[in-house]
Amino acid sequence: MASYAFATLQARQKLQELWEQGMAVEDMSTALEVPLSTLYTELRRGRSGDRLPDQRLQYDASLAQLRMQQELERRGKQSR
């Protein structure tokens, strides 16, 4: 995997699929071979504010991708 586990929209879509299936975060961490802290950061990044039928906050892969791109653009604009 790349240095950042969720560098692509496809990786985020896989995470969204597992999350919507109700998989536990610890199990997703093992399945995706990603540290728990990275997974929690990514889930926070993609929160849409809506809830799934099981009342967990919904994760939106497209929203997470957009937020990451915006964050990278902000980093690039910093003067040194």
mmCIF file of the N, C-alpha and C atoms, coordinates in Angstrom:
data_MODEL
# 
_entry.id   MODEL 
# 
loop_
_atom_site.group_PDB 
_atom_site.id 
_atom_site.type_symbol 
_atom_site.label_atom_id 
_atom_site.label_alt_id 
_atom_site.label_comp_id 
_atom_site.label_asym_id 
_atom_site.label_entity_id 
_atom_site.label_seq_id 
_atom_site.pdbx_PDB_ins_code 
_atom_site.Cartn_x 
_atom_site.Cartn_y 
_atom_site.Cartn_z 
_atom_site.occupancy 
_atom_site.B_iso_or_equiv 
_atom_site.pdbx_formal_charge 
_atom_site.auth_seq_id 
_atom_site.auth_comp_id 
_atom_site.auth_asym_id 
_atom_site.auth_atom_id 
_atom_site.pdbx_PDB_model_num 
ATOM 1   N N  . MET A 1 1  ? 0.822   -1.172 0.000  1.00 0.00 ? 1  MET A N  1 
ATOM 2   C CA . MET A 1 1  ? 0.000   0.000  0.000  1.00 0.00 ? 1  MET A CA 1 
ATOM 3   C C  . MET A 1 1  ? 0.877   1.250  0.000  1.00 0.00 ? 1  MET A C  1 
ATOM 4   N N  . ALA A 1 2  ? 0.335   2.347  -0.436 1.00 0.00 ? 2  ALA A N  1 
ATOM 5   C CA . ALA A 1 2  ? 1.066   3.608  -0.480 1.00 0.00 ? 2  ALA A CA 1 
ATOM 6   C C  . ALA A 1 2  ? 1.386   4.071  0.940  1.00 0.00 ? 2  ALA A C  1 
ATOM 7   N N  . SER A 1 3  ? 2.189   5.123  1.026  1.00 0.00 ? 3  SER A N  1 
ATOM 8   C CA . SER A 1 3  ? 2.544   5.628  2.344  1.00 0.00 ? 3  SER A CA 1 
ATOM 9   C C  . SER A 1 3  ? 1.306   6.128  3.094  1.00 0.00 ? 3  SER A C  1 
ATOM 10  N N  . TYR A 1 4  ? 0.312   6.582  2.366  1.00 0.00 ? 4  TYR A N  1 
ATOM 11  C CA . TYR A 1 4  ? -0.948  6.928  2.995  1.00 0.00 ? 4  TYR A CA 1 
ATOM 12  C C  . TYR A 1 4  ? -1.993  5.944  2.509  1.00 0.00 ? 4  TYR A C  1 
ATOM 13  N N  . ALA A 1 5  ? -2.623  5.241  3.427  1.00 0.00 ? 5  ALA A N  1 
ATOM 14  C CA . ALA A 1 5  ? -3.484  4.111  3.098  1.00 0.00 ? 5  ALA A CA 1 
ATOM 15  C C  . ALA A 1 5  ? -4.698  4.476  2.247  1.00 0.00 ? 5  ALA A C  1 
ATOM 16  N N  . PHE A 1 6  ? -5.209  5.688  2.382  1.00 0.00 ? 6  PHE A N  1 
ATOM 17  C CA . PHE A 1 6  ? -6.425  6.054  1.674  1.00 0.00 ? 6  PHE A CA 1 
ATOM 18  C C  . PHE A 1 6  ? -6.136  7.144  0.650  1.00 0.00 ? 6  PHE A C  1 
ATOM 19  N N  . ALA A 1 7  ? -5.112  6.933  -0.138 1.00 0.00 ? 7  ALA A N  1 
ATOM 20  C CA . ALA A 1 7  ? -4.696  7.931  -1.121 1.00 0.00 ? 7  ALA A CA 1 
ATOM 21  C C  . ALA A 1 7  ? -5.626  7.971  -2.327 1.00 0.00 ? 7  ALA A C  1 
ATOM 22  N N  . THR A 1 8  ? -6.391  6.930  -2.545 1.00 0.00 ? 8  THR A N  1 
ATOM 23  C CA . THR A 1 8  ? -7.246  6.878  -3.732 1.00 0.00 ? 8  THR A CA 1 
ATOM 24  C C  . THR A 1 8  ? -8.722  6.817  -3.346 1.00 0.00 ? 8  THR A C  1 
ATOM 25  N N  . LEU A 1 9  ? -9.543  7.252  -4.259 1.00 0.00 ? 9  LEU A N  1 
ATOM 26  C CA . LEU A 1 9  ? -10.984 7.170  -4.056 1.00 0.00 ? 9  LEU A CA 1 
ATOM 27  C C  . LEU A 1 9  ? -11.420 5.706  -3.939 1.00 0.00 ? 9  LEU A C  1 
ATOM 28  N N  . GLN A 1 10 ? -10.782 4.811  -4.670 1.00 0.00 ? 10 GLN A N  1 
ATOM 29  C CA . GLN A 1 10 ? -11.140 3.390  -4.621 1.00 0.00 ? 10 GLN A CA 1 
ATOM 30  C C  . GLN A 1 10 ? -10.915 2.815  -3.222 1.00 0.00 ? 10 GLN A C  1 
ATOM 31  N N  . ALA A 1 11 ? -9.822  3.205  -2.567 1.00 0.00 ? 11 ALA A N  1 
ATOM 32  C CA . ALA A 1 11 ? -9.561  2.729  -1.205 1.00 0.00 ? 11 ALA A CA 1 
ATOM 33  C C  . ALA A 1 11 ? -10.624 3.257  -0.243 1.00 0.00 ? 11 ALA A C  1 
ATOM 34  N N  . ARG A 1 12 ? -11.015 4.507  -0.436 1.00 0.00 ? 12 ARG A N  1 
ATOM 35  C CA . ARG A 1 12 ? -12.060 5.092  0.411  1.00 0.00 ? 12 ARG A CA 1 
ATOM 36  C C  . ARG A 1 12 ? -13.409 4.418  0.150  1.00 0.00 ? 12 ARG A C  1 
ATOM 37  N N  . GLN A 1 13 ? -13.687 4.065  -1.090 1.00 0.00 ? 13 GLN A N  1 
ATOM 38  C CA . GLN A 1 13 ? -14.941 3.384  -1.407 1.00 0.00 ? 13 GLN A CA 1 
ATOM 39  C C  . GLN A 1 13 ? -15.000 2.002  -0.760 1.00 0.00 ? 13 GLN A C  1 
ATOM 40  N N  . LYS A 1 14 ? -13.875 1.326  -0.695 1.00 0.00 ? 14 LYS A N  1 
ATOM 41  C CA . LYS A 1 14 ? -13.820 0.021  -0.024 1.00 0.00 ? 14 LYS A CA 1 
ATOM 42  C C  . LYS A 1 14 ? -14.106 0.198  1.466  1.00 0.00 ? 14 LYS A C  1 
ATOM 43  N N  . LEU A 1 15 ? -13.527 1.238  2.065  1.00 0.00 ? 15 LEU A N  1 
ATOM 44  C CA . LEU A 1 15 ? -13.788 1.532  3.467  1.00 0.00 ? 15 LEU A CA 1 
ATOM 45  C C  . LEU A 1 15 ? -15.276 1.827  3.680  1.00 0.00 ? 15 LEU A C  1 
ATOM 46  N N  . GLN A 1 16 ? -15.860 2.616  2.800  1.00 0.00 ? 16 GLN A N  1 
ATOM 47  C CA . GLN A 1 16 ? -17.287 2.944  2.899  1.00 0.00 ? 16 GLN A CA 1 
ATOM 48  C C  . GLN A 1 16 ? -18.133 1.679  2.813  1.00 0.00 ? 16 GLN A C  1 
ATOM 49  N N  . GLU A 1 17 ? -17.777 0.802  1.909  1.00 0.00 ? 17 GLU A N  1 
ATOM 50  C CA . GLU A 1 17 ? -18.525 -0.456 1.747  1.00 0.00 ? 17 GLU A CA 1 
ATOM 51  C C  . GLU A 1 17 ? -18.487 -1.287 3.029  1.00 0.00 ? 17 GLU A C  1 
ATOM 52  N N  . LEU A 1 18 ? -17.301 -1.446 3.612  1.00 0.00 ? 18 LEU A N  1 
ATOM 53  C CA . LEU A 1 18 ? -17.169 -2.223 4.848  1.00 0.00 ? 18 LEU A CA 1 
ATOM 54  C C  . LEU A 1 18 ? -17.918 -1.557 5.999  1.00 0.00 ? 18 LEU A C  1 
ATOM 55  N N  . TRP A 1 19 ? -17.834 -0.231 6.085  1.00 0.00 ? 19 TRP A N  1 
ATOM 56  C CA . TRP A 1 19 ? -18.512 0.526  7.144  1.00 0.00 ? 19 TRP A CA 1 
ATOM 57  C C  . TRP A 1 19 ? -20.027 0.345  7.047  1.00 0.00 ? 19 TRP A C  1 
ATOM 58  N N  . GLU A 1 20 ? -20.560 0.423  5.821  1.00 0.00 ? 20 GLU A N  1 
ATOM 59  C CA . GLU A 1 20 ? -21.998 0.277  5.626  1.00 0.00 ? 20 GLU A CA 1 
ATOM 60  C C  . GLU A 1 20 ? -22.487 -1.143 5.880  1.00 0.00 ? 20 GLU A C  1 
ATOM 61  N N  . GLN A 1 21 ? -21.580 -2.113 5.762  1.00 0.00 ? 21 GLN A N  1 
ATOM 62  C CA . GLN A 1 21 ? -21.933 -3.498 6.070  1.00 0.00 ? 21 GLN A CA 1 
ATOM 63  C C  . GLN A 1 21 ? -21.980 -3.741 7.573  1.00 0.00 ? 21 GLN A C  1 
ATOM 64  N N  . GLY A 1 22 ? -21.519 -2.747 8.356  1.00 0.00 ? 22 GLY A N  1 
ATOM 65  C CA . GLY A 1 22 ? -21.569 -2.869 9.808  1.00 0.00 ? 22 GLY A CA 1 
ATOM 66  C C  . GLY A 1 22 ? -20.335 -3.482 10.424 1.00 0.00 ? 22 GLY A C  1 
ATOM 67  N N  . MET A 1 23 ? -19.266 -3.580 9.672  1.00 0.00 ? 23 MET A N  1 
ATOM 68  C CA . MET A 1 23 ? -18.037 -4.176 10.179 1.00 0.00 ? 23 MET A CA 1 
ATOM 69  C C  . MET A 1 23 ? -17.439 -3.298 11.284 1.00 0.00 ? 23 MET A C  1 
ATOM 70  N N  . ALA A 1 24 ? -16.913 -3.933 12.315 1.00 0.00 ? 24 ALA A N  1 
ATOM 71  C CA . ALA A 1 24 ? -16.274 -3.219 13.418 1.00 0.00 ? 24 ALA A CA 1 
ATOM 72  C C  . ALA A 1 24 ? -14.962 -2.590 12.940 1.00 0.00 ? 24 ALA A C  1 
ATOM 73  N N  . VAL A 1 25 ? -14.596 -1.486 13.561 1.00 0.00 ? 25 VAL A N  1 
ATOM 74  C CA . VAL A 1 25 ? -13.394 -0.757 13.159 1.00 0.00 ? 25 VAL A CA 1 
ATOM 75  C C  . VAL A 1 25 ? -12.150 -1.637 13.297 1.00 0.00 ? 25 VAL A C  1 
ATOM 76  N N  . GLU A 1 26 ? -12.076 -2.404 14.357 1.00 0.00 ? 26 GLU A N  1 
ATOM 77  C CA . GLU A 1 26 ? -10.924 -3.285 14.562 1.00 0.00 ? 26 GLU A CA 1 
ATOM 78  C C  . GLU A 1 26 ? -10.811 -4.321 13.443 1.00 0.00 ? 26 GLU A C  1 
ATOM 79  N N  . ASP A 1 27 ? -11.962 -4.850 13.004 1.00 0.00 ? 27 ASP A N  1 
ATOM 80  C CA . ASP A 1 27 ? -11.971 -5.834 11.915 1.00 0.00 ? 27 ASP A CA 1 
ATOM 81  C C  . ASP A 1 27 ? -11.592 -5.184 10.583 1.00 0.00 ? 27 ASP A C  1 
ATOM 82  N N  . MET A 1 28 ? -12.060 -3.953 10.361 1.00 0.00 ? 28 MET A N  1 
ATOM 83  C CA . MET A 1 28 ? -11.701 -3.233 9.137  1.00 0.00 ? 28 MET A CA 1 
ATOM 84  C C  . MET A 1 28 ? -10.206 -2.953 9.122  1.00 0.00 ? 28 MET A C  1 
ATOM 85  N N  . SER A 1 29 ? -9.663  -2.614 10.278 1.00 0.00 ? 29 SER A N  1 
ATOM 86  C CA . SER A 1 29 ? -8.236  -2.340 10.385 1.00 0.00 ? 29 SER A CA 1 
ATOM 87  C C  . SER A 1 29 ? -7.423  -3.555 9.948  1.00 0.00 ? 29 SER A C  1 
ATOM 88  N N  . THR A 1 30 ? -7.846  -4.711 10.389 1.00 0.00 ? 30 THR A N  1 
ATOM 89  C CA . THR A 1 30 ? -7.167  -5.952 10.016 1.00 0.00 ? 30 THR A CA 1 
ATOM 90  C C  . THR A 1 30 ? -7.361  -6.255 8.534  1.00 0.00 ? 30 THR A C  1 
ATOM 91  N N  . ALA A 1 31 ? -8.583  -6.135 8.056  1.00 0.00 ? 31 ALA A N  1 
ATOM 92  C CA . ALA A 1 31 ? -8.897  -6.463 6.661  1.00 0.00 ? 31 ALA A CA 1 
ATOM 93  C C  . ALA A 1 31 ? -8.180  -5.538 5.679  1.00 0.00 ? 31 ALA A C  1 
ATOM 94  N N  . LEU A 1 32 ? -8.084  -4.257 6.033  1.00 0.00 ? 32 LEU A N  1 
ATOM 95  C CA . LEU A 1 32 ? -7.461  -3.284 5.132  1.00 0.00 ? 32 LEU A CA 1 
ATOM 96  C C  . LEU A 1 32 ? -5.972  -3.101 5.398  1.00 0.00 ? 32 LEU A C  1 
ATOM 97  N N  . GLU A 1 33 ? -5.475  -3.760 6.454  1.00 0.00 ? 33 GLU A N  1 
ATOM 98  C CA . GLU A 1 33 ? -4.068  -3.663 6.855  1.00 0.00 ? 33 GLU A CA 1 
ATOM 99  C C  . GLU A 1 33 ? -3.666  -2.204 7.100  1.00 0.00 ? 33 GLU A C  1 
ATOM 100 N N  . VAL A 1 34 ? -4.482  -1.530 7.916  1.00 0.00 ? 34 VAL A N  1 
ATOM 101 C CA . VAL A 1 34 ? -4.305  -0.114 8.225  1.00 0.00 ? 34 VAL A CA 1 
ATOM 102 C C  . VAL A 1 34 ? -4.332  0.038  9.742  1.00 0.00 ? 34 VAL A C  1 
ATOM 103 N N  . PRO A 1 35 ? -3.455  0.867  10.301 1.00 0.00 ? 35 PRO A N  1 
ATOM 104 C CA . PRO A 1 35 ? -3.502  1.100  11.753 1.00 0.00 ? 35 PRO A CA 1 
ATOM 105 C C  . PRO A 1 35 ? -4.839  1.707  12.178 1.00 0.00 ? 35 PRO A C  1 
ATOM 106 N N  . LEU A 1 36 ? -5.264  1.383  13.385 1.00 0.00 ? 36 LEU A N  1 
ATOM 107 C CA . LEU A 1 36 ? -6.530  1.900  13.901 1.00 0.00 ? 36 LEU A CA 1 
ATOM 108 C C  . LEU A 1 36 ? -6.579  3.419  13.871 1.00 0.00 ? 36 LEU A C  1 
ATOM 109 N N  . SER A 1 37 ? -5.501  4.072  14.234 1.00 0.00 ? 37 SER A N  1 
ATOM 110 C CA . SER A 1 37 ? -5.499  5.536  14.268 1.00 0.00 ? 37 SER A CA 1 
ATOM 111 C C  . SER A 1 37 ? -5.748  6.124  12.883 1.00 0.00 ? 37 SER A C  1 
ATOM 112 N N  . THR A 1 38 ? -5.183  5.514  11.857 1.00 0.00 ? 38 THR A N  1 
ATOM 113 C CA . THR A 1 38 ? -5.397  5.967  10.482 1.00 0.00 ? 38 THR A CA 1 
ATOM 114 C C  . THR A 1 38 ? -6.851  5.783  10.088 1.00 0.00 ? 38 THR A C  1 
ATOM 115 N N  . LEU A 1 39 ? -7.412  4.670  10.479 1.00 0.00 ? 39 LEU A N  1 
ATOM 116 C CA . LEU A 1 39 ? -8.807  4.373  10.148 1.00 0.00 ? 39 LEU A CA 1 
ATOM 117 C C  . LEU A 1 39 ? -9.755  5.357  10.826 1.00 0.00 ? 39 LEU A C  1 
ATOM 118 N N  . TYR A 1 40 ? -9.522  5.634  12.098 1.00 0.00 ? 40 TYR A N  1 
ATOM 119 C CA . TYR A 1 40 ? -10.373 6.596  12.802 1.00 0.00 ? 40 TYR A CA 1 
ATOM 120 C C  . TYR A 1 40 ? -10.253 7.990  12.193 1.00 0.00 ? 40 TYR A C  1 
ATOM 121 N N  . THR A 1 41 ? -9.053  8.382  11.804 1.00 0.00 ? 41 THR A N  1 
ATOM 122 C CA . THR A 1 41 ? -8.859  9.685  11.154 1.00 0.00 ? 41 THR A CA 1 
ATOM 123 C C  . THR A 1 41 ? -9.639  9.754  9.853  1.00 0.00 ? 41 THR A C  1 
ATOM 124 N N  . GLU A 1 42 ? -9.575  8.695  9.092  1.00 0.00 ? 42 GLU A N  1 
ATOM 125 C CA . GLU A 1 42 ? -10.275 8.659  7.806  1.00 0.00 ? 42 GLU A CA 1 
ATOM 126 C C  . GLU A 1 42 ? -11.789 8.663  7.994  1.00 0.00 ? 42 GLU A C  1 
ATOM 127 N N  . LEU A 1 43 ? -12.283 7.926  8.970  1.00 0.00 ? 43 LEU A N  1 
ATOM 128 C CA . LEU A 1 43 ? -13.726 7.911  9.239  1.00 0.00 ? 43 LEU A CA 1 
ATOM 129 C C  . LEU A 1 43 ? -14.209 9.296  9.670  1.00 0.00 ? 43 LEU A C  1 
ATOM 130 N N  . ARG A 1 44 ? -13.405 10.002 10.437 1.00 0.00 ? 44 ARG A N  1 
ATOM 131 C CA . ARG A 1 44 ? -13.754 11.359 10.857 1.00 0.00 ? 44 ARG A CA 1 
ATOM 132 C C  . ARG A 1 44 ? -13.774 12.295 9.651  1.00 0.00 ? 44 ARG A C  1 
ATOM 133 N N  . ARG A 1 45 ? -12.811 12.137 8.763  1.00 0.00 ? 45 ARG A N  1 
ATOM 134 C CA . ARG A 1 45 ? -12.708 12.996 7.578  1.00 0.00 ? 45 ARG A CA 1 
ATOM 135 C C  . ARG A 1 45 ? -13.936 12.867 6.686  1.00 0.00 ? 45 ARG A C  1 
ATOM 136 N N  . GLY A 1 46 ? -14.510 11.672 6.602  1.00 0.00 ? 46 GLY A N  1 
ATOM 137 C CA . GLY A 1 46 ? -15.613 11.430 5.677  1.00 0.00 ? 46 GLY A CA 1 
ATOM 138 C C  . GLY A 1 46 ? -16.996 11.480 6.296  1.00 0.00 ? 46 GLY A C  1 
ATOM 139 N N  . ARG A 1 47 ? -17.101 11.965 7.532  1.00 0.00 ? 47 ARG A N  1 
ATOM 140 C CA . ARG A 1 47 ? -18.429 12.042 8.160  1.00 0.00 ? 47 ARG A CA 1 
ATOM 141 C C  . ARG A 1 47 ? -19.319 13.032 7.427  1.00 0.00 ? 47 ARG A C  1 
ATOM 142 N N  . SER A 1 48 ? -20.498 12.566 7.063  1.00 0.00 ? 48 SER A N  1 
ATOM 143 C CA . SER A 1 48 ? -21.431 13.423 6.323  1.00 0.00 ? 48 SER A CA 1 
ATOM 144 C C  . SER A 1 48 ? -22.443 14.100 7.231  1.00 0.00 ? 48 SER A C  1 
ATOM 145 N N  . GLY A 1 49 ? -22.567 13.641 8.459  1.00 0.00 ? 49 GLY A N  1 
ATOM 146 C CA . GLY A 1 49 ? -23.556 14.196 9.379  1.00 0.00 ? 49 GLY A CA 1 
ATOM 147 C C  . GLY A 1 49 ? -24.832 13.380 9.425  1.00 0.00 ? 49 GLY A C  1 
ATOM 148 N N  . ASP A 1 50 ? -25.010 12.495 8.460  1.00 0.00 ? 50 ASP A N  1 
ATOM 149 C CA . ASP A 1 50 ? -26.180 11.616 8.448  1.00 0.00 ? 50 ASP A CA 1 
ATOM 150 C C  . ASP A 1 50 ? -25.863 10.351 9.241  1.00 0.00 ? 50 ASP A C  1 
ATOM 151 N N  . ARG A 1 51 ? -26.896 9.576  9.494  1.00 0.00 ? 51 ARG A N  1 
ATOM 152 C CA . ARG A 1 51 ? -26.706 8.327  10.237 1.00 0.00 ? 51 ARG A CA 1 
ATOM 153 C C  . ARG A 1 51 ? -27.152 7.138  9.394  1.00 0.00 ? 51 ARG A C  1 
ATOM 154 N N  . LEU A 1 52 ? -26.465 6.025  9.617  1.00 0.00 ? 52 LEU A N  1 
ATOM 155 C CA . LEU A 1 52 ? -26.844 4.760  8.996  1.00 0.00 ? 52 LEU A CA 1 
ATOM 156 C C  . LEU A 1 52 ? -28.007 4.159  9.780  1.00 0.00 ? 52 LEU A C  1 
ATOM 157 N N  . PRO A 1 53 ? -28.680 3.145  9.241  1.00 0.00 ? 53 PRO A N  1 
ATOM 158 C CA . PRO A 1 53 ? -29.794 2.522  9.973  1.00 0.00 ? 53 PRO A CA 1 
ATOM 159 C C  . PRO A 1 53 ? -29.410 2.019  11.367 1.00 0.00 ? 53 PRO A C  1 
ATOM 160 N N  . ASP A 1 54 ? -28.127 1.647  11.568 1.00 0.00 ? 54 ASP A N  1 
ATOM 161 C CA . ASP A 1 54 ? -27.689 1.187  12.889 1.00 0.00 ? 54 ASP A CA 1 
ATOM 162 C C  . ASP A 1 54 ? -27.233 2.342  13.786 1.00 0.00 ? 54 ASP A C  1 
ATOM 163 N N  . GLN A 1 55 ? -27.489 3.579  13.349 1.00 0.00 ? 55 GLN A N  1 
ATOM 164 C CA . GLN A 1 55 ? -27.233 4.825  14.083 1.00 0.00 ? 55 GLN A CA 1 
ATOM 165 C C  . GLN A 1 55 ? -25.772 5.269  14.117 1.00 0.00 ? 55 GLN A C  1 
ATOM 166 N N  . ARG A 1 56 ? -24.891 4.557  13.423 1.00 0.00 ? 56 ARG A N  1 
ATOM 167 C CA . ARG A 1 56 ? -23.518 5.045  13.317 1.00 0.00 ? 56 ARG A CA 1 
ATOM 168 C C  . ARG A 1 56 ? -23.488 6.184  12.310 1.00 0.00 ? 56 ARG A C  1 
ATOM 169 N N  . LEU A 1 57 ? -22.538 7.097  12.489 1.00 0.00 ? 57 LEU A N  1 
ATOM 170 C CA . LEU A 1 57 ? -22.408 8.198  11.536 1.00 0.00 ? 57 LEU A CA 1 
ATOM 171 C C  . LEU A 1 57 ? -21.991 7.655  10.176 1.00 0.00 ? 57 LEU A C  1 
ATOM 172 N N  . GLN A 1 58 ? -22.595 8.193  9.142  1.00 0.00 ? 58 GLN A N  1 
ATOM 173 C CA . GLN A 1 58 ? -22.317 7.738  7.787  1.00 0.00 ? 58 GLN A CA 1 
ATOM 174 C C  . GLN A 1 58 ? -20.951 8.231  7.327  1.00 0.00 ? 58 GLN A C  1 
ATOM 175 N N  . TYR A 1 59 ? -20.231 7.384  6.592  1.00 0.00 ? 59 TYR A N  1 
ATOM 176 C CA . TYR A 1 59 ? -18.957 7.743  5.977  1.00 0.00 ? 59 TYR A CA 1 
ATOM 177 C C  . TYR A 1 59 ? -19.196 7.879  4.484  1.00 0.00 ? 59 TYR A C  1 
ATOM 178 N N  . ASP A 1 60 ? -18.751 8.987  3.910  1.00 0.00 ? 60 ASP A N  1 
ATOM 179 C CA . ASP A 1 60 ? -18.918 9.247  2.488  1.00 0.00 ? 60 ASP A CA 1 
ATOM 180 C C  . ASP A 1 60 ? -17.533 9.343  1.846  1.00 0.00 ? 60 ASP A C  1 
ATOM 181 N N  . ALA A 1 61 ? -17.193 8.372  1.011  1.00 0.00 ? 61 ALA A N  1 
ATOM 182 C CA . ALA A 1 61 ? -15.870 8.308  0.389  1.00 0.00 ? 61 ALA A CA 1 
ATOM 183 C C  . ALA A 1 61 ? -15.588 9.525  -0.483 1.00 0.00 ? 61 ALA A C  1 
ATOM 184 N N  . SER A 1 62 ? -16.581 9.984  -1.223 1.00 0.00 ? 62 SER A N  1 
ATOM 185 C CA . SER A 1 62 ? -16.388 11.153 -2.095 1.00 0.00 ? 62 SER A CA 1 
ATOM 186 C C  . SER A 1 62 ? -16.127 12.415 -1.277 1.00 0.00 ? 62 SER A C  1 
ATOM 187 N N  . LEU A 1 63 ? -16.839 12.565 -0.183 1.00 0.00 ? 63 LEU A N  1 
ATOM 188 C CA . LEU A 1 63 ? -16.643 13.714 0.698  1.00 0.00 ? 63 LEU A CA 1 
ATOM 189 C C  . LEU A 1 63 ? -15.250 13.673 1.328  1.00 0.00 ? 63 LEU A C  1 
ATOM 190 N N  . ALA A 1 64 ? -14.818 12.494 1.749  1.00 0.00 ? 64 ALA A N  1 
ATOM 191 C CA . ALA A 1 64 ? -13.485 12.352 2.330  1.00 0.00 ? 64 ALA A CA 1 
ATOM 192 C C  . ALA A 1 64 ? -12.414 12.697 1.307  1.00 0.00 ? 64 ALA A C  1 
ATOM 193 N N  . GLN A 1 65 ? -12.602 12.274 0.072  1.00 0.00 ? 65 GLN A N  1 
ATOM 194 C CA . GLN A 1 65 ? -11.648 12.573 -0.992 1.00 0.00 ? 65 GLN A CA 1 
ATOM 195 C C  . GLN A 1 65 ? -11.572 14.085 -1.224 1.00 0.00 ? 65 GLN A C  1 
ATOM 196 N N  . LEU A 1 66 ? -12.723 14.738 -1.268 1.00 0.00 ? 66 LEU A N  1 
ATOM 197 C CA . LEU A 1 66 ? -12.774 16.187 -1.464 1.00 0.00 ? 66 LEU A CA 1 
ATOM 198 C C  . LEU A 1 66 ? -12.079 16.916 -0.313 1.00 0.00 ? 66 LEU A C  1 
ATOM 199 N N  . ARG A 1 67 ? -12.376 16.516 0.906  1.00 0.00 ? 67 ARG A N  1 
ATOM 200 C CA . ARG A 1 67 ? -11.747 17.169 2.069  1.00 0.00 ? 67 ARG A CA 1 
ATOM 201 C C  . ARG A 1 67 ? -10.237 16.978 2.081  1.00 0.00 ? 67 ARG A C  1 
ATOM 202 N N  . MET A 1 68 ? -9.777  15.816 1.666  1.00 0.00 ? 68 MET A N  1 
ATOM 203 C CA . MET A 1 68 ? -8.336  15.569 1.624  1.00 0.00 ? 68 MET A CA 1 
ATOM 204 C C  . MET A 1 68 ? -7.682  16.442 0.561  1.00 0.00 ? 68 MET A C  1 
ATOM 205 N N  . GLN A 1 69 ? -8.298  16.559 -0.586 1.00 0.00 ? 69 GLN A N  1 
ATOM 206 C CA . GLN A 1 69 ? -7.757  17.414 -1.647 1.00 0.00 ? 69 GLN A CA 1 
ATOM 207 C C  . GLN A 1 69 ? -7.697  18.863 -1.194 1.00 0.00 ? 69 GLN A C  1 
ATOM 208 N N  . GLN A 1 70 ? -8.740  19.319 -0.499 1.00 0.00 ? 70 GLN A N  1 
ATOM 209 C CA . GLN A 1 70 ? -8.753  20.691 0.007  1.00 0.00 ? 70 GLN A CA 1 
ATOM 210 C C  . GLN A 1 70 ? -7.650  20.899 1.041  1.00 0.00 ? 70 GLN A C  1 
ATOM 211 N N  . GLU A 1 71 ? -7.447  19.909 1.886  1.00 0.00 ? 71 GLU A N  1 
ATOM 212 C CA . GLU A 1 71 ? -6.398  19.997 2.896  1.00 0.00 ? 71 GLU A CA 1 
ATOM 213 C C  . GLU A 1 71 ? -5.019  20.078 2.243  1.00 0.00 ? 71 GLU A C  1 
ATOM 214 N N  . LEU A 1 72 ? -4.800  19.280 1.221  1.00 0.00 ? 72 LEU A N  1 
ATOM 215 C CA . LEU A 1 72 ? -3.516  19.309 0.520  1.00 0.00 ? 72 LEU A CA 1 
ATOM 216 C C  . LEU A 1 72 ? -3.294  20.648 -0.179 1.00 0.00 ? 72 LEU A C  1 
ATOM 217 N N  . GLU A 1 73 ? -4.362  21.220 -0.730 1.00 0.00 ? 73 GLU A N  1 
ATOM 218 C CA . GLU A 1 73 ? -4.250  22.543 -1.381 1.00 0.00 ? 73 GLU A CA 1 
ATOM 219 C C  . GLU A 1 73 ? -3.893  23.615 -0.357 1.00 0.00 ? 73 GLU A C  1 
ATOM 220 N N  . ARG A 1 74 ? -4.513  23.563 0.822  1.00 0.00 ? 74 ARG A N  1 
ATOM 221 C CA . ARG A 1 74 ? -4.200  24.524 1.881  1.00 0.00 ? 74 ARG A CA 1 
ATOM 222 C C  . ARG A 1 74 ? -2.742  24.414 2.309  1.00 0.00 ? 74 ARG A C  1 
ATOM 223 N N  . ARG A 1 75 ? -2.261  23.186 2.435  1.00 0.00 ? 75 ARG A N  1 
ATOM 224 C CA . ARG A 1 75 ? -0.860  22.980 2.827  1.00 0.00 ? 75 ARG A CA 1 
ATOM 225 C C  . ARG A 1 75 ? 0.085   23.585 1.818  1.00 0.00 ? 75 ARG A C  1 
ATOM 226 N N  . GLY A 1 76 ? -0.262  23.467 0.544  1.00 0.00 ? 76 GLY A N  1 
ATOM 227 C CA . GLY A 1 76 ? 0.598   23.968 -0.524 1.00 0.00 ? 76 GLY A CA 1 
ATOM 228 C C  . GLY A 1 76 ? 0.643   25.487 -0.589 1.00 0.00 ? 76 GLY A C  1 
ATOM 229 N N  . LYS A 1 77 ? -0.346  26.161 -0.043 1.00 0.00 ? 77 LYS A N  1 
ATOM 230 C CA . LYS A 1 77 ? -0.420  27.617 -0.122 1.00 0.00 ? 77 LYS A CA 1 
ATOM 231 C C  . LYS A 1 77 ? 0.277   28.318 1.043  1.00 0.00 ? 77 LYS A C  1 
ATOM 232 N N  . GLN A 1 78 ? 0.812   27.581 1.975  1.00 0.00 ? 78 GLN A N  1 
ATOM 233 C CA . GLN A 1 78 ? 1.468   28.195 3.121  1.00 0.00 ? 78 GLN A CA 1 
ATOM 234 C C  . GLN A 1 78 ? 2.769   28.853 2.705  1.00 0.00 ? 78 GLN A C  1 
ATOM 235 N N  . SER A 1 79 ? 2.982   30.068 3.196  1.00 0.00 ? 79 SER A N  1 
ATOM 236 C CA . SER A 1 79 ? 4.257   30.744 2.911  1.00 0.00 ? 79 SER A CA 1 
ATOM 237 C C  . SER A 1 79 ? 5.260   30.323 3.985  1.00 0.00 ? 79 SER A C  1 
ATOM 238 N N  . ARG A 1 80 ? 6.483   30.272 3.575  1.00 0.00 ? 80 ARG A N  1 
ATOM 239 C CA . ARG A 1 80 ? 7.524   29.795 4.512  1.00 0.00 ? 80 ARG A CA 1 
ATOM 240 C C  . ARG A 1 80 ? 8.471   30.873 4.870  1.00 0.00 ? 80 ARG A C  1 
# 
